[in-house]
Amino acid sequence: MNTRIFATPQATADAAAEAFAESARQAATERGALHVALSGGSTPKLMYAALRELDVPWPQVHIYFSDERTVGPDDEQSNYHSAKVGLLDFVPIPAGQIHRMEGELDPAQAAADYAAVLPAQLDVVLLGMGDDGHTASLFPGTAGLDMGGRVIANEVPQQHTWRISFTFDEINAARERWLLVTGAAKAPVLAEIVRGEGGYPVGRVQAPVWFLDAAAAGALPKR
């Protein structure tokens, strides 16, 4: 398990931001651009603030999203909205290089439309993990866990809603997968994943890099 453990959520976010900046510089040099998918959650918000202060070749960055709620772009629940107000409004990314999922559309249509704008391969997919072990909008017991393709509409009965989400095929096809996880509530699930137990959706992410705070890592075996 490739884990990077830091004392606090802020330190975890700062480290992820530094890794993002380094990946962007490397990708811009080697391939001309960084194609990265963002996620929702509290830790990415801290990362966004940190990124605003770093040396990132923003004109060479293309932004995507790993999942989205079925809301419009100005809704505070929108992952796009969170990224916009936390990061995108502050950095010089050309508007045409910011690709949001259109959560206000029919979910199936939005998923099909989004699959059509994705690059052949993403460089980095940033993900979080819920207390129930879900990642992106691939929740336990939902049909999306076993769906193929690149982007899907996934009904999430436990949330009484639909979500738009990358599939595991799409997530695992990226060059790198980063999981940003903080808080003691996540510790039991992480410990089960290490033991190969639980059958949690996040366990299907292949060879991820885990950015953890000490609380989330609290139940992991000591190194």
Rosetta blueprint (number, residue, H / E / L):
1 M L
2 N E
3 T E
4 R E
5 I E
6 F E
7 A L
8 T L
9 P H
10 Q H
11 A H
12 T H
13 A H
14 D H
15 A H
16 A H
17 A H
18 E H
19 A H
20 F H
21 A H
22 E H
23 S H
24 A H
25 R H
26 Q H
27 A H
28 A H
29 T H
30 E H
31 R H
32 G L
33 A L
34 L E
35 H E
36 V E
37 A E
38 L E
39 S L
40 G L
41 G L
42 S H
43 T H
44 P H
45 K H
46 L H
47 M H
48 Y H
49 A H
50 A H
51 L H
52 R L
53 E L
54 L L
55 D L
56 V L
57 P L
58 W H
59 P H
60 Q H
61 V E
62 H E
63 I E
64 Y E
65 F E
66 S L
67 D E
68 E E
69 R E
70 T L
71 V L
72 G L
73 P L
74 D L
75 D L
76 E L
77 Q L
78 S L
79 N H
80 Y H
81 H H
82 S H
83 A H
84 K H
85 V H
86 G H
87 L L
88 L H
89 D H
90 F H
91 V L
92 P L
93 I L
94 P L
95 A H
96 G H
97 Q H
98 I E
99 H L
100 R L
101 M L
102 E L
103 G L
104 E L
105 L L
106 D L
107 P H
108 A H
109 Q H
110 A H
111 A H
112 A H
113 D H
114 Y H
115 A H
116 A H
117 V H
118 L L
119 P L
120 A L
121 Q L
122 L L
123 D L
124 V E
125 V E
126 L E
127 L E
128 G L
129 M L
130 G L
131 D L
132 D L
133 G L
134 H L
135 T E
136 A L
137 S L
138 L E
139 F L
140 P L
141 G L
142 T L
143 A H
144 G H
145 L H
146 D H
147 M L
148 G L
149 G L
150 R L
151 V E
152 I E
153 A E
154 N E
155 E E
156 V E
157 P H
158 Q H
159 Q H
160 H L
161 T E
162 W E
163 R E
164 I E
165 S E
166 F E
167 T L
168 F H
169 D H
170 E H
171 I H
172 N H
173 A H
174 A L
175 R L
176 E E
177 R E
178 W E
179 L E
180 L E
181 V E
182 T L
183 G L
184 A H
185 A H
186 K H
187 A H
188 P H
189 V H
190 L H
191 A H
192 E H
193 I H
194 V H
195 R L
196 G L
197 E L
198 G L
199 G L
200 Y L
201 P H
202 V H
203 G H
204 R H
205 V L
206 Q L
207 A L
208 P L
209 V E
210 W E
211 F E
212 L E
213 D E
214 A L
215 A L
216 A L
217 A L
218 G L
219 A L
220 L L
221 P L
222 K L
223 R L
